[in-house]
Amino acid sequence: MTSDIDTMTWQDWSCTMRVTAARRDLDLAVTIVDHVIAEVDAAVSRFREDSDLARINDRAGRMTAVSPLALRLITLGRQVARDTGGAIDPTLAADLVANGYDADIADVRRRPASPAVPRVRRHSWRDVRIDRAFSLVGLPAGVGLDLGATAKAWTVDEAIRRLRRRLTGPALVSLGGDLAVLGTPAGGWQVEVAETEDGPSESVVPRDGALTTSSILGRRWRDTAGGECHHVLDPHTGQPARTRWRTATVWAPTALSANVVSTWMLVDADGAEAALASHRYGARLVAQDGTLTTCGAWPGAAPAVAS
């Protein structure tokens, strides 16, 4: 990349946020991205008592008035569940809490391990009631919403949409494992793909679109029995999914479509692989034993730099 491109990095949502743009545009780009993050946080954060999503969960059993953005994101979460045959279900909040993931992951790891609370899942995304005319959302009693599989990726896409209207140069937005690019700087983008933020990486050169990574390695904790828990749950059981792949990174035209398939790959590999092929996306998959596989339209590797 050229020397007039710069990056700002900060921490939020338990992950690293990164915006890259021309120096003249960087402050504006960060402000735009930060505004989108704040809007989404106020609408659907599971860890803010004043968010629309928290109020819906607190009022389960009744209909709750919500903001237009919350209505949009919850509708999207239900649509993704339908499109994935229920593999990505937004009604797993109570199951995440039962497994111990009821706060920021750093806080979960610091406190004494707690036992997982057995649950029998009797509800699914089909039980989410939406009244678009009056902007109301309702859940059955005992059910909670969590949009972790869709909201962050949508935030990346929305940030890119707003940057496209305001910036004259290229930009890259990365929120945790979800990344999308706008335009191409001289020399192209070089992106490091890794299973965890501090793990070994591979350089790839995406010319457009988005890359997202879903993994069972990053957000892990132990219960009192010494068992390993992670945040990707099987909607049929409400328990951490037993996955063929431990990490899936997907290239697709948007961060949302990439993240849907990368998360789906950890829950239902057969269904996700069929979707990957039909949409002609690309993927980098890491098996439980560390074996690496790439398939489809995976971006090319960055050229080696001569020493």
URHU-V136123 format. One line per field, one symbol per residue. ss: DSSP state (2 for helix, 1 for strand, 0 for the rest). phi: phi as a letter, one per 40 degrees, with the letter a starting at -180 (. if undefined). A space follows every 50 residues. Layout:
ss=???
phi=???
This chain:
ss=00001111111100111111112222222222222222222222000000 02222222000011100222222222222222200000000022222200 00002222220000000000000022201110000111000000000000 22222222222222220000111110011111000000001111000000 11110000011111100001110000011100110000110000111111 11002222222222222022222222222001111110000111110000 1000000
phi=.ccccbbbbabafgacbabbaddcbcccccccccccdccccccbccbbcc cdccccccbdhbcbcbcdccdcccccccccdccbggcbbcbbdcccccch cbaddccccccdcbcccdbbcbbadccccbbccbfbbbbcdgbbcabdcb cccccccccccccccbccbcabbbbgcbbabbgbcdggcbbcbacbcbcc bbcbbccagabbbbacccbbabcccgccbaccbcccbgbdccbcbcabbb cacbcccccdcccdcccacccccccdcccgcbabbbcdcgcbbbagccdc ccccccc
